Amino acid sequence: MTEQFTELLNQYRDAFHTQIPRYRQNRYAQIVVLRETKSHAIFTTEGRTLDVERLQAGNTNTTAIDRVVMYKRKQVAPERRTGKALLRDLGILKEVEALSKDKGGKPKKPIGEGEDLNKDKGGKSKKTIRMDCQIMGGSCGMCPDCILYGYAATTGTGSQKARVLTDSGFVVRSEPQVMRDIKLNAIQDTIAGGIAGSAFSGRENLLPQVFIPTVETLLDVTAAEFTYVLGNILKTTRYGAESNREGFIRNHVLAIYFSDVELFSNLELTQYFYDGLTEASGNGQPHDYLSLEDFINAWPKVEQKALAPVFGRRRKVENLAGLLGGVRSLFENETALRSLLEALDRETLRYVRETKSKDKDKAGEGNEAEGEE
Ligand SMILES: [Zn+2]
């Protein structure tokens, strides 16, 4: 990592782990992300209509409104893909020996210790496990993505709980204020969207310049993992359906907190913003036209209200601009970036080697798993 950035992170070193822990210690890092659409965007499970929930408008304003929802998977999956593409591009995901053991119960070979395991002794390429890791249904269980964002059990790979916790995000304003039904006038336009057949069909779109306050909560992570997730958030720009031609989103980091409890919920943030923006407009609901500045101006009060009911220890990153500047120069500098990602991968492999092989021993002896959940 670059010197200045390392120094900044060092101020918060007690918020991070030096090694990925086996058991929870509830060290939370919460990144408050205001997502802003920069083009039309589509968040739908049904295909034609946007996903909507009926919810209380604000905390003080208790009327019910319909809100467009950005489901958690639609937030995190693109960010995971950003990170994995980077790991592949820089050749970080070298192949390692599977966790099989010889008859003595020892791992056949320590994994991931420097040598290039992409090639066997004859120089031939080995089976690619980590390079082929898929978020859905083909997880390798041995890469930084699997160990940080979690993966479900597939045959023979065990599972890992996510340490990046997310939740559905909700648009601040009501659906009629942020949505347009865009008419498609040719069949060709609809083929990729899967609603071909009707020559004149429409599709609901979220408008550009619409805001979705969210928080990404990191649980018991190392400094390298924190930096990796933050980089994924800041580098990802495409979300939702049709994301090859719309769905451009800019993620603005409003705040970062380290704590021993979860401080923010997405819906609460949305409702506090609704109250603040309603107050600013003075006409019973937020203005139809809102810019990033309106949200930034409303944030200090939202933050204050959101933190008021919290029980627990917390620390705010005071020099947020400095921290984000550090992340920016790190991700611009290939040498520094490579060393960060290699460190991330080394620690991942250490964790996999030590934890997963112990878990296998335990399963063999019929012990209960110690996980508390
Ligand atoms: Zn993986």
Boltz pocket constraint, residues with backbone or C-beta under 6 A from the ligand:
constraints:
  - pocket:
      binder: B
      contacts: [[A, 130], [A, 133], [A, 134], [A, 139], [A, 140], [A, 141], [A, 142], [A, 143], [A, 144], [A, 145], [A, 146]]
      max_distance: 6.0
